[in-house]
């Protein structure tokens, strides 16, 4: 079964310049890879994802840990 997931990312870039925009785009690409990776586990359990996936996610994805935790379901 295929499911549709919508993600809305809202942020502000103060005094945007080319390097800030490139850095933001790089982070968003990595974040969406992480989201797809988490979805591959087909779980809505925050406990399961944290216990089984969190350490791997920190190692596999070049993201701030706050972003990695934010992906887990509420």
mmJSON file of the N, C-alpha and C atoms, coordinates in Angstrom:
{"data_MODEL":{"atom_site":{
"group_PDB":["ATOM","ATOM","ATOM","ATOM","ATOM","ATOM","ATOM","ATOM","ATOM","ATOM","ATOM","ATOM","ATOM","ATOM","ATOM","ATOM","ATOM","ATOM","ATOM","ATOM","ATOM","ATOM","ATOM","ATOM","ATOM","ATOM","ATOM","ATOM","ATOM","ATOM","ATOM","ATOM","ATOM","ATOM","ATOM","ATOM","ATOM","ATOM","ATOM","ATOM","ATOM","ATOM","ATOM","ATOM","ATOM","ATOM","ATOM","ATOM","ATOM","ATOM","ATOM","ATOM","ATOM","ATOM","ATOM","ATOM","ATOM","ATOM","ATOM","ATOM","ATOM","ATOM","ATOM","ATOM","ATOM","ATOM","ATOM","ATOM","ATOM","ATOM","ATOM","ATOM","ATOM","ATOM","ATOM","ATOM","ATOM","ATOM","ATOM","ATOM","ATOM","ATOM","ATOM","ATOM","ATOM","ATOM","ATOM","ATOM","ATOM","ATOM","ATOM","ATOM","ATOM","ATOM","ATOM","ATOM","ATOM","ATOM","ATOM","ATOM","ATOM","ATOM","ATOM","ATOM","ATOM","ATOM","ATOM","ATOM","ATOM","ATOM","ATOM","ATOM","ATOM","ATOM","ATOM","ATOM","ATOM","ATOM","ATOM","ATOM","ATOM","ATOM","ATOM","ATOM","ATOM","ATOM","ATOM","ATOM","ATOM","ATOM","ATOM","ATOM","ATOM","ATOM","ATOM","ATOM","ATOM","ATOM","ATOM","ATOM","ATOM","ATOM","ATOM","ATOM","ATOM","ATOM","ATOM","ATOM","ATOM","ATOM","ATOM","ATOM","ATOM","ATOM","ATOM","ATOM","ATOM","ATOM","ATOM","ATOM","ATOM","ATOM","ATOM","ATOM","ATOM","ATOM","ATOM","ATOM","ATOM","ATOM","ATOM","ATOM","ATOM","ATOM","ATOM","ATOM","ATOM","ATOM","ATOM","ATOM","ATOM","ATOM","ATOM","ATOM","ATOM","ATOM","ATOM","ATOM","ATOM","ATOM","ATOM","ATOM","ATOM","ATOM","ATOM","ATOM","ATOM","ATOM","ATOM","ATOM","ATOM","ATOM","ATOM","ATOM","ATOM","ATOM","ATOM","ATOM","ATOM","ATOM","ATOM","ATOM","ATOM","ATOM","ATOM","ATOM","ATOM","ATOM","ATOM","ATOM","ATOM","ATOM"],
"id":[1,2,3,4,5,6,7,8,9,10,11,12,13,14,15,16,17,18,19,20,21,22,23,24,25,26,27,28,29,30,31,32,33,34,35,36,37,38,39,40,41,42,43,44,45,46,47,48,49,50,51,52,53,54,55,56,57,58,59,60,61,62,63,64,65,66,67,68,69,70,71,72,73,74,75,76,77,78,79,80,81,82,83,84,85,86,87,88,89,90,91,92,93,94,95,96,97,98,99,100,101,102,103,104,105,106,107,108,109,110,111,112,113,114,115,116,117,118,119,120,121,122,123,124,125,126,127,128,129,130,131,132,133,134,135,136,137,138,139,140,141,142,143,144,145,146,147,148,149,150,151,152,153,154,155,156,157,158,159,160,161,162,163,164,165,166,167,168,169,170,171,172,173,174,175,176,177,178,179,180,181,182,183,184,185,186,187,188,189,190,191,192,193,194,195,196,197,198,199,200,201,202,203,204,205,206,207,208,209,210,211,212,213,214,215,216,217,218,219,220,221,222],
"type_symbol":["N","C","C","N","C","C","N","C","C","N","C","C","N","C","C","N","C","C","N","C","C","N","C","C","N","C","C","N","C","C","N","C","C","N","C","C","N","C","C","N","C","C","N","C","C","N","C","C","N","C","C","N","C","C","N","C","C","N","C","C","N","C","C","N","C","C","N","C","C","N","C","C","N","C","C","N","C","C","N","C","C","N","C","C","N","C","C","N","C","C","N","C","C","N","C","C","N","C","C","N","C","C","N","C","C","N","C","C","N","C","C","N","C","C","N","C","C","N","C","C","N","C","C","N","C","C","N","C","C","N","C","C","N","C","C","N","C","C","N","C","C","N","C","C","N","C","C","N","C","C","N","C","C","N","C","C","N","C","C","N","C","C","N","C","C","N","C","C","N","C","C","N","C","C","N","C","C","N","C","C","N","C","C","N","C","C","N","C","C","N","C","C","N","C","C","N","C","C","N","C","C","N","C","C","N","C","C","N","C","C","N","C","C","N","C","C","N","C","C","N","C","C"],
"label_atom_id":["N","CA","C","N","CA","C","N","CA","C","N","CA","C","N","CA","C","N","CA","C","N","CA","C","N","CA","C","N","CA","C","N","CA","C","N","CA","C","N","CA","C","N","CA","C","N","CA","C","N","CA","C","N","CA","C","N","CA","C","N","CA","C","N","CA","C","N","CA","C","N","CA","C","N","CA","C","N","CA","C","N","CA","C","N","CA","C","N","CA","C","N","CA","C","N","CA","C","N","CA","C","N","CA","C","N","CA","C","N","CA","C","N","CA","C","N","CA","C","N","CA","C","N","CA","C","N","CA","C","N","CA","C","N","CA","C","N","CA","C","N","CA","C","N","CA","C","N","CA","C","N","CA","C","N","CA","C","N","CA","C","N","CA","C","N","CA","C","N","CA","C","N","CA","C","N","CA","C","N","CA","C","N","CA","C","N","CA","C","N","CA","C","N","CA","C","N","CA","C","N","CA","C","N","CA","C","N","CA","C","N","CA","C","N","CA","C","N","CA","C","N","CA","C","N","CA","C","N","CA","C","N","CA","C","N","CA","C","N","CA","C","N","CA","C","N","CA","C","N","CA","C","N","CA","C","N","CA","C"],
"label_alt_id":[null,null,null,null,null,null,null,null,null,null,null,null,null,null,null,null,null,null,null,null,null,null,null,null,null,null,null,null,null,null,null,null,null,null,null,null,null,null,null,null,null,null,null,null,null,null,null,null,null,null,null,null,null,null,null,null,null,null,null,null,null,null,null,null,null,null,null,null,null,null,null,null,null,null,null,null,null,null,null,null,null,null,null,null,null,null,null,null,null,null,null,null,null,null,null,null,null,null,null,null,null,null,null,null,null,null,null,null,null,null,null,null,null,null,null,null,null,null,null,null,null,null,null,null,null,null,null,null,null,null,null,null,null,null,null,null,null,null,null,null,null,null,null,null,null,null,null,null,null,null,null,null,null,null,null,null,null,null,null,null,null,null,null,null,null,null,null,null,null,null,null,null,null,null,null,null,null,null,null,null,null,null,null,null,null,null,null,null,null,null,null,null,null,null,null,null,null,null,null,null,null,null,null,null,null,null,null,null,null,null,null,null,null,null,null,null,null,null,null,null,null,null],
"label_comp_id":["UNK","UNK","UNK","UNK","UNK","UNK","UNK","UNK","UNK","UNK","UNK","UNK","UNK","UNK","UNK","UNK","UNK","UNK","UNK","UNK","UNK","UNK","UNK","UNK","UNK","UNK","UNK","UNK","UNK","UNK","UNK","UNK","UNK","UNK","UNK","UNK","UNK","UNK","UNK","UNK","UNK","UNK","UNK","UNK","UNK","UNK","UNK","UNK","UNK","UNK","UNK","UNK","UNK","UNK","UNK","UNK","UNK","UNK","UNK","UNK","UNK","UNK","UNK","UNK","UNK","UNK","UNK","UNK","UNK","UNK","UNK","UNK","UNK","UNK","UNK","UNK","UNK","UNK","UNK","UNK","UNK","UNK","UNK","UNK","UNK","UNK","UNK","UNK","UNK","UNK","UNK","UNK","UNK","UNK","UNK","UNK","UNK","UNK","UNK","UNK","UNK","UNK","UNK","UNK","UNK","UNK","UNK","UNK","UNK","UNK","UNK","UNK","UNK","UNK","UNK","UNK","UNK","UNK","UNK","UNK","UNK","UNK","UNK","UNK","UNK","UNK","UNK","UNK","UNK","UNK","UNK","UNK","UNK","UNK","UNK","UNK","UNK","UNK","UNK","UNK","UNK","UNK","UNK","UNK","UNK","UNK","UNK","UNK","UNK","UNK","UNK","UNK","UNK","UNK","UNK","UNK","UNK","UNK","UNK","UNK","UNK","UNK","UNK","UNK","UNK","UNK","UNK","UNK","UNK","UNK","UNK","UNK","UNK","UNK","UNK","UNK","UNK","UNK","UNK","UNK","UNK","UNK","UNK","UNK","UNK","UNK","UNK","UNK","UNK","UNK","UNK","UNK","UNK","UNK","UNK","UNK","UNK","UNK","UNK","UNK","UNK","UNK","UNK","UNK","UNK","UNK","UNK","UNK","UNK","UNK","UNK","UNK","UNK","UNK","UNK","UNK","UNK","UNK","UNK","UNK","UNK","UNK"],
"label_asym_id":["A","A","A","A","A","A","A","A","A","A","A","A","A","A","A","A","A","A","A","A","A","A","A","A","A","A","A","A","A","A","A","A","A","A","A","A","A","A","A","A","A","A","A","A","A","A","A","A","A","A","A","A","A","A","A","A","A","A","A","A","A","A","A","A","A","A","A","A","A","A","A","A","A","A","A","A","A","A","A","A","A","A","A","A","A","A","A","A","A","A","A","A","A","A","A","A","A","A","A","A","A","A","A","A","A","A","A","A","A","A","A","A","A","A","A","A","A","A","A","A","A","A","A","A","A","A","A","A","A","A","A","A","A","A","A","A","A","A","A","A","A","A","A","A","A","A","A","A","A","A","A","A","A","A","A","A","A","A","A","A","A","A","A","A","A","A","A","A","A","A","A","A","A","A","A","A","A","A","A","A","A","A","A","A","A","A","A","A","A","A","A","A","A","A","A","A","A","A","A","A","A","A","A","A","A","A","A","A","A","A","A","A","A","A","A","A","A","A","A","A","A","A"],
"label_entity_id":["1","1","1","1","1","1","1","1","1","1","1","1","1","1","1","1","1","1","1","1","1","1","1","1","1","1","1","1","1","1","1","1","1","1","1","1","1","1","1","1","1","1","1","1","1","1","1","1","1","1","1","1","1","1","1","1","1","1","1","1","1","1","1","1","1","1","1","1","1","1","1","1","1","1","1","1","1","1","1","1","1","1","1","1","1","1","1","1","1","1","1","1","1","1","1","1","1","1","1","1","1","1","1","1","1","1","1","1","1","1","1","1","1","1","1","1","1","1","1","1","1","1","1","1","1","1","1","1","1","1","1","1","1","1","1","1","1","1","1","1","1","1","1","1","1","1","1","1","1","1","1","1","1","1","1","1","1","1","1","1","1","1","1","1","1","1","1","1","1","1","1","1","1","1","1","1","1","1","1","1","1","1","1","1","1","1","1","1","1","1","1","1","1","1","1","1","1","1","1","1","1","1","1","1","1","1","1","1","1","1","1","1","1","1","1","1","1","1","1","1","1","1"],
"label_seq_id":[1,1,1,2,2,2,3,3,3,4,4,4,5,5,5,6,6,6,7,7,7,8,8,8,9,9,9,10,10,10,11,11,11,12,12,12,13,13,13,14,14,14,15,15,15,16,16,16,17,17,17,18,18,18,19,19,19,20,20,20,21,21,21,22,22,22,23,23,23,24,24,24,25,25,25,26,26,26,27,27,27,28,28,28,29,29,29,30,30,30,31,31,31,32,32,32,33,33,33,34,34,34,35,35,35,36,36,36,37,37,37,38,38,38,39,39,39,40,40,40,41,41,41,42,42,42,43,43,43,44,44,44,45,45,45,46,46,46,47,47,47,48,48,48,49,49,49,50,50,50,51,51,51,52,52,52,53,53,53,54,54,54,55,55,55,56,56,56,57,57,57,58,58,58,59,59,59,60,60,60,61,61,61,62,62,62,63,63,63,64,64,64,65,65,65,66,66,66,67,67,67,68,68,68,69,69,69,70,70,70,71,71,71,72,72,72,73,73,73,74,74,74],
"pdbx_PDB_ins_code":[null,null,null,null,null,null,null,null,null,null,null,null,null,null,null,null,null,null,null,null,null,null,null,null,null,null,null,null,null,null,null,null,null,null,null,null,null,null,null,null,null,null,null,null,null,null,null,null,null,null,null,null,null,null,null,null,null,null,null,null,null,null,null,null,null,null,null,null,null,null,null,null,null,null,null,null,null,null,null,null,null,null,null,null,null,null,null,null,null,null,null,null,null,null,null,null,null,null,null,null,null,null,null,null,null,null,null,null,null,null,null,null,null,null,null,null,null,null,null,null,null,null,null,null,null,null,null,null,null,null,null,null,null,null,null,null,null,null,null,null,null,null,null,null,null,null,null,null,null,null,null,null,null,null,null,null,null,null,null,null,null,null,null,null,null,null,null,null,null,null,null,null,null,null,null,null,null,null,null,null,null,null,null,null,null,null,null,null,null,null,null,null,null,null,null,null,null,null,null,null,null,null,null,null,null,null,null,null,null,null,null,null,null,null,null,null,null,null,null,null,null,null],
"Cartn_x":[0.83,0.0,0.886,0.583,1.351,0.594,1.308,0.689,1.26,0.459,0.916,1.228,2.367,2.785,3.122,2.605,2.932,3.79,4.809,5.707,5.762,5.622,5.716,6.875,7.826,8.976,8.916,8.884,8.821,10.054,10.692,11.874,12.152,12.984,13.381,14.877,15.289,16.711,16.941,17.666,17.947,19.1,18.916,19.921,20.42,19.508,19.909,20.998,21.93,22.95,23.131,23.949,24.092,24.535,25.481,25.981,24.925,24.12,23.054,21.986,21.641,20.631,21.141,22.383,22.964,22.998,23.36,23.405,22.01,21.013,19.637,19.161,19.435,19.034,19.714,20.979,21.703,21.07,20.742,20.116,18.751,17.96,16.636,16.731,17.678,17.855,18.183,19.081,19.468,18.289,17.519,16.355,15.322,15.061,14.084,14.576,15.877,16.425,16.141,16.329,16.062,14.594,13.696,12.257,11.907,12.41,12.137,12.702,13.868,14.498,13.626,13.161,12.27,10.982,10.402,9.161,9.342,10.547,10.823,10.595,10.614,10.356,8.87,8.023,6.573,6.074,6.561,6.171,5.697,4.68,4.222,4.638,5.433,5.87,7.136,7.004,8.162,9.218,8.767,9.691,10.496,9.815,10.499,11.542,11.123,12.039,13.236,13.0,14.118,15.07,14.513,15.361,16.085,15.42,15.991,16.704,16.345,16.814,17.616,17.425,17.996,19.52,20.199,21.669,22.148,21.465,21.821,21.591,20.481,20.174,21.248,21.708,22.767,24.034,24.315,25.53,25.389,24.207,24.007,23.738,23.138,22.706,23.449,23.905,24.672,23.708,23.021,22.031,22.195,21.718,21.662,20.722,21.056,20.228,18.809,18.606,17.249,16.39,16.969,16.22,15.919,16.846,16.627,15.49,15.454,14.391,13.053,13.056,11.813,11.079,11.765,11.137,10.267,10.599,9.838,8.389,7.463,6.048,5.737,4.681,4.32,3.816],
"Cartn_y":[-1.167,0.0,1.246,2.163,3.4,4.501,5.285,6.376,7.7,8.719,10.054,10.822,11.451,12.235,13.635,14.619,16.001,16.573,17.29,17.917,19.403,20.204,21.653,22.143,22.764,23.313,24.829,25.511,26.966,27.493,28.444,29.021,30.407,31.117,32.457,32.483,33.101,33.307,34.813,35.219,36.633,37.043,38.133,38.641,37.526,36.969,35.845,36.246,35.339,35.499,34.123,34.052,32.799,31.644,31.87,30.767,30.296,31.216,30.808,29.993,30.424,29.704,28.322,28.222,26.918,26.004,26.557,25.762,25.281,26.147,25.759,24.66,24.795,23.769,22.436,22.471,21.243,20.572,21.363,20.822,20.224,20.908,20.395,19.089,18.999,17.736,16.597,16.836,15.809,15.459,16.468,16.261,15.374,15.638,14.828,13.395,13.199,11.836,11.124,11.849,11.286,10.919,11.792,11.523,10.253,10.132,8.931,7.687,7.816,6.691,6.25,7.219,6.896,6.241,6.758,6.197,4.751,4.391,3.016,2.011,2.465,1.572,1.348,2.137,1.971,1.866,2.736,2.711,4.088,4.094,5.349,5.424,4.475,4.436,5.267,6.343,7.198,6.41,5.562,4.754,3.808,3.126,2.206,2.948,4.068,4.812,5.332,5.768,6.269,5.138,4.025,2.913,2.221,2.051,1.27,2.108,3.382,4.141,5.392,5.972,7.29,7.314,6.353,6.335,6.149,5.275,5.092,6.383,7.058,8.306,9.356,9.454,10.422,10.116,8.831,8.419,8.585,8.295,8.27,9.64,10.542,11.808,12.971,13.862,15.021,16.143,15.92,16.877,17.123,18.272,18.598,17.6,17.164,16.157,16.658,17.955,18.482,18.21,18.279,17.966,16.48,15.649,14.203,13.838,14.433,14.152,14.684,15.794,16.408,15.535,14.62,13.757,12.7,12.281,11.238,11.666,10.704,11.046,11.555,12.376,12.913,11.847],
"Cartn_z":[0.0,0.0,0.0,-0.859,-0.946,-0.223,0.56,1.307,0.825,0.956,0.592,1.867,1.891,3.043,2.56,3.276,2.949,4.06,3.674,4.633,4.309,5.339,5.178,6.031,5.399,6.11,5.968,7.106,7.106,7.817,7.223,7.854,7.311,8.016,7.602,7.394,6.329,6.086,6.167,7.2,7.376,6.468,5.787,4.853,3.925,3.134,2.281,1.288,1.133,0.101,-0.536,-1.537,-2.288,-1.397,-0.497,0.336,1.335,1.882,2.806,2.083,0.888,0.108,-0.275,-0.68,-1.017,0.206,1.368,2.598,2.984,2.844,3.152,2.214,0.93,-0.04,0.254,0.625,0.968,2.187,3.2,4.407,4.087,3.271,2.911,2.128,1.204,0.459,1.414,2.359,3.325,4.236,4.626,5.49,4.794,3.518,2.793,2.594,2.459,2.419,3.736,4.841,6.163,6.314,5.882,5.979,5.206,3.988,3.189,3.863,4.471,5.17,6.342,7.151,8.272,7.779,6.696,6.164,5.724,5.345,4.946,6.063,7.312,8.443,8.669,8.017,8.077,9.517,10.382,11.79,12.225,13.079,13.679,15.14,15.578,16.972,17.162,17.918,18.193,18.97,19.882,20.69,19.795,18.879,17.967,17.137,16.541,15.682,16.461,17.691,18.485,18.856,19.335,19.792,18.644,17.53,16.427,15.368,15.255,14.099,14.427,15.591,15.881,15.752,16.347,16.278,14.841,14.098,12.686,11.898,12.183,11.475,11.741,12.982,13.304,12.522,12.357,11.655,10.134,9.607,8.158,7.531,8.308,7.731,8.368,7.532,7.981,8.383,9.526,10.003,11.488,11.927,13.338,14.024,15.229,15.909,16.164,16.31,16.493,15.26,14.081,12.861,12.774,13.217,13.192,14.136,15.324,16.285,15.797,15.072,14.611,13.604,12.97,11.972,12.626,13.834,14.518,14.685,14.597,14.739,16.139,16.3,17.621,18.565],
"occupancy":[1.0,1.0,1.0,1.0,1.0,1.0,1.0,1.0,1.0,1.0,1.0,1.0,1.0,1.0,1.0,1.0,1.0,1.0,1.0,1.0,1.0,1.0,1.0,1.0,1.0,1.0,1.0,1.0,1.0,1.0,1.0,1.0,1.0,1.0,1.0,1.0,1.0,1.0,1.0,1.0,1.0,1.0,1.0,1.0,1.0,1.0,1.0,1.0,1.0,1.0,1.0,1.0,1.0,1.0,1.0,1.0,1.0,1.0,1.0,1.0,1.0,1.0,1.0,1.0,1.0,1.0,1.0,1.0,1.0,1.0,1.0,1.0,1.0,1.0,1.0,1.0,1.0,1.0,1.0,1.0,1.0,1.0,1.0,1.0,1.0,1.0,1.0,1.0,1.0,1.0,1.0,1.0,1.0,1.0,1.0,1.0,1.0,1.0,1.0,1.0,1.0,1.0,1.0,1.0,1.0,1.0,1.0,1.0,1.0,1.0,1.0,1.0,1.0,1.0,1.0,1.0,1.0,1.0,1.0,1.0,1.0,1.0,1.0,1.0,1.0,1.0,1.0,1.0,1.0,1.0,1.0,1.0,1.0,1.0,1.0,1.0,1.0,1.0,1.0,1.0,1.0,1.0,1.0,1.0,1.0,1.0,1.0,1.0,1.0,1.0,1.0,1.0,1.0,1.0,1.0,1.0,1.0,1.0,1.0,1.0,1.0,1.0,1.0,1.0,1.0,1.0,1.0,1.0,1.0,1.0,1.0,1.0,1.0,1.0,1.0,1.0,1.0,1.0,1.0,1.0,1.0,1.0,1.0,1.0,1.0,1.0,1.0,1.0,1.0,1.0,1.0,1.0,1.0,1.0,1.0,1.0,1.0,1.0,1.0,1.0,1.0,1.0,1.0,1.0,1.0,1.0,1.0,1.0,1.0,1.0,1.0,1.0,1.0,1.0,1.0,1.0,1.0,1.0,1.0,1.0,1.0,1.0],
"B_iso_or_equiv":[0.0,0.0,0.0,0.0,0.0,0.0,0.0,0.0,0.0,0.0,0.0,0.0,0.0,0.0,0.0,0.0,0.0,0.0,0.0,0.0,0.0,0.0,0.0,0.0,0.0,0.0,0.0,0.0,0.0,0.0,0.0,0.0,0.0,0.0,0.0,0.0,0.0,0.0,0.0,0.0,0.0,0.0,0.0,0.0,0.0,0.0,0.0,0.0,0.0,0.0,0.0,0.0,0.0,0.0,0.0,0.0,0.0,0.0,0.0,0.0,0.0,0.0,0.0,0.0,0.0,0.0,0.0,0.0,0.0,0.0,0.0,0.0,0.0,0.0,0.0,0.0,0.0,0.0,0.0,0.0,0.0,0.0,0.0,0.0,0.0,0.0,0.0,0.0,0.0,0.0,0.0,0.0,0.0,0.0,0.0,0.0,0.0,0.0,0.0,0.0,0.0,0.0,0.0,0.0,0.0,0.0,0.0,0.0,0.0,0.0,0.0,0.0,0.0,0.0,0.0,0.0,0.0,0.0,0.0,0.0,0.0,0.0,0.0,0.0,0.0,0.0,0.0,0.0,0.0,0.0,0.0,0.0,0.0,0.0,0.0,0.0,0.0,0.0,0.0,0.0,0.0,0.0,0.0,0.0,0.0,0.0,0.0,0.0,0.0,0.0,0.0,0.0,0.0,0.0,0.0,0.0,0.0,0.0,0.0,0.0,0.0,0.0,0.0,0.0,0.0,0.0,0.0,0.0,0.0,0.0,0.0,0.0,0.0,0.0,0.0,0.0,0.0,0.0,0.0,0.0,0.0,0.0,0.0,0.0,0.0,0.0,0.0,0.0,0.0,0.0,0.0,0.0,0.0,0.0,0.0,0.0,0.0,0.0,0.0,0.0,0.0,0.0,0.0,0.0,0.0,0.0,0.0,0.0,0.0,0.0,0.0,0.0,0.0,0.0,0.0,0.0,0.0,0.0,0.0,0.0,0.0,0.0],
"pdbx_formal_charge":[null,null,null,null,null,null,null,null,null,null,null,null,null,null,null,null,null,null,null,null,null,null,null,null,null,null,null,null,null,null,null,null,null,null,null,null,null,null,null,null,null,null,null,null,null,null,null,null,null,null,null,null,null,null,null,null,null,null,null,null,null,null,null,null,null,null,null,null,null,null,null,null,null,null,null,null,null,null,null,null,null,null,null,null,null,null,null,null,null,null,null,null,null,null,null,null,null,null,null,null,null,null,null,null,null,null,null,null,null,null,null,null,null,null,null,null,null,null,null,null,null,null,null,null,null,null,null,null,null,null,null,null,null,null,null,null,null,null,null,null,null,null,null,null,null,null,null,null,null,null,null,null,null,null,null,null,null,null,null,null,null,null,null,null,null,null,null,null,null,null,null,null,null,null,null,null,null,null,null,null,null,null,null,null,null,null,null,null,null,null,null,null,null,null,null,null,null,null,null,null,null,null,null,null,null,null,null,null,null,null,null,null,null,null,null,null,null,null,null,null,null,null],
"auth_seq_id":[1,1,1,2,2,2,3,3,3,4,4,4,5,5,5,6,6,6,7,7,7,8,8,8,9,9,9,10,10,10,11,11,11,12,12,12,13,13,13,14,14,14,15,15,15,16,16,16,17,17,17,18,18,18,19,19,19,20,20,20,21,21,21,22,22,22,23,23,23,24,24,24,25,25,25,26,26,26,27,27,27,28,28,28,29,29,29,30,30,30,31,31,31,32,32,32,33,33,33,34,34,34,35,35,35,36,36,36,37,37,37,38,38,38,39,39,39,40,40,40,41,41,41,42,42,42,43,43,43,44,44,44,45,45,45,46,46,46,47,47,47,48,48,48,49,49,49,50,50,50,51,51,51,52,52,52,53,53,53,54,54,54,55,55,55,56,56,56,57,57,57,58,58,58,59,59,59,60,60,60,61,61,61,62,62,62,63,63,63,64,64,64,65,65,65,66,66,66,67,67,67,68,68,68,69,69,69,70,70,70,71,71,71,72,72,72,73,73,73,74,74,74],
"auth_comp_id":["UNK","UNK","UNK","UNK","UNK","UNK","UNK","UNK","UNK","UNK","UNK","UNK","UNK","UNK","UNK","UNK","UNK","UNK","UNK","UNK","UNK","UNK","UNK","UNK","UNK","UNK","UNK","UNK","UNK","UNK","UNK","UNK","UNK","UNK","UNK","UNK","UNK","UNK","UNK","UNK","UNK","UNK","UNK","UNK","UNK","UNK","UNK","UNK","UNK","UNK","UNK","UNK","UNK","UNK","UNK","UNK","UNK","UNK","UNK","UNK","UNK","UNK","UNK","UNK","UNK","UNK","UNK","UNK","UNK","UNK","UNK","UNK","UNK","UNK","UNK","UNK","UNK","UNK","UNK","UNK","UNK","UNK","UNK","UNK","UNK","UNK","UNK","UNK","UNK","UNK","UNK","UNK","UNK","UNK","UNK","UNK","UNK","UNK","UNK","UNK","UNK","UNK","UNK","UNK","UNK","UNK","UNK","UNK","UNK","UNK","UNK","UNK","UNK","UNK","UNK","UNK","UNK","UNK","UNK","UNK","UNK","UNK","UNK","UNK","UNK","UNK","UNK","UNK","UNK","UNK","UNK","UNK","UNK","UNK","UNK","UNK","UNK","UNK","UNK","UNK","UNK","UNK","UNK","UNK","UNK","UNK","UNK","UNK","UNK","UNK","UNK","UNK","UNK","UNK","UNK","UNK","UNK","UNK","UNK","UNK","UNK","UNK","UNK","UNK","UNK","UNK","UNK","UNK","UNK","UNK","UNK","UNK","UNK","UNK","UNK","UNK","UNK","UNK","UNK","UNK","UNK","UNK","UNK","UNK","UNK","UNK","UNK","UNK","UNK","UNK","UNK","UNK","UNK","UNK","UNK","UNK","UNK","UNK","UNK","UNK","UNK","UNK","UNK","UNK","UNK","UNK","UNK","UNK","UNK","UNK","UNK","UNK","UNK","UNK","UNK","UNK","UNK","UNK","UNK","UNK","UNK","UNK"],
"auth_asym_id":["A","A","A","A","A","A","A","A","A","A","A","A","A","A","A","A","A","A","A","A","A","A","A","A","A","A","A","A","A","A","A","A","A","A","A","A","A","A","A","A","A","A","A","A","A","A","A","A","A","A","A","A","A","A","A","A","A","A","A","A","A","A","A","A","A","A","A","A","A","A","A","A","A","A","A","A","A","A","A","A","A","A","A","A","A","A","A","A","A","A","A","A","A","A","A","A","A","A","A","A","A","A","A","A","A","A","A","A","A","A","A","A","A","A","A","A","A","A","A","A","A","A","A","A","A","A","A","A","A","A","A","A","A","A","A","A","A","A","A","A","A","A","A","A","A","A","A","A","A","A","A","A","A","A","A","A","A","A","A","A","A","A","A","A","A","A","A","A","A","A","A","A","A","A","A","A","A","A","A","A","A","A","A","A","A","A","A","A","A","A","A","A","A","A","A","A","A","A","A","A","A","A","A","A","A","A","A","A","A","A","A","A","A","A","A","A","A","A","A","A","A","A"],
"auth_atom_id":["N","CA","C","N","CA","C","N","CA","C","N","CA","C","N","CA","C","N","CA","C","N","CA","C","N","CA","C","N","CA","C","N","CA","C","N","CA","C","N","CA","C","N","CA","C","N","CA","C","N","CA","C","N","CA","C","N","CA","C","N","CA","C","N","CA","C","N","CA","C","N","CA","C","N","CA","C","N","CA","C","N","CA","C","N","CA","C","N","CA","C","N","CA","C","N","CA","C","N","CA","C","N","CA","C","N","CA","C","N","CA","C","N","CA","C","N","CA","C","N","CA","C","N","CA","C","N","CA","C","N","CA","C","N","CA","C","N","CA","C","N","CA","C","N","CA","C","N","CA","C","N","CA","C","N","CA","C","N","CA","C","N","CA","C","N","CA","C","N","CA","C","N","CA","C","N","CA","C","N","CA","C","N","CA","C","N","CA","C","N","CA","C","N","CA","C","N","CA","C","N","CA","C","N","CA","C","N","CA","C","N","CA","C","N","CA","C","N","CA","C","N","CA","C","N","CA","C","N","CA","C","N","CA","C","N","CA","C","N","CA","C","N","CA","C","N","CA","C","N","CA","C","N","CA","C","N","CA","C"],
"pdbx_PDB_model_num":[1,1,1,1,1,1,1,1,1,1,1,1,1,1,1,1,1,1,1,1,1,1,1,1,1,1,1,1,1,1,1,1,1,1,1,1,1,1,1,1,1,1,1,1,1,1,1,1,1,1,1,1,1,1,1,1,1,1,1,1,1,1,1,1,1,1,1,1,1,1,1,1,1,1,1,1,1,1,1,1,1,1,1,1,1,1,1,1,1,1,1,1,1,1,1,1,1,1,1,1,1,1,1,1,1,1,1,1,1,1,1,1,1,1,1,1,1,1,1,1,1,1,1,1,1,1,1,1,1,1,1,1,1,1,1,1,1,1,1,1,1,1,1,1,1,1,1,1,1,1,1,1,1,1,1,1,1,1,1,1,1,1,1,1,1,1,1,1,1,1,1,1,1,1,1,1,1,1,1,1,1,1,1,1,1,1,1,1,1,1,1,1,1,1,1,1,1,1,1,1,1,1,1,1,1,1,1,1,1,1,1,1,1,1,1,1,1,1,1,1,1,1]
}}}
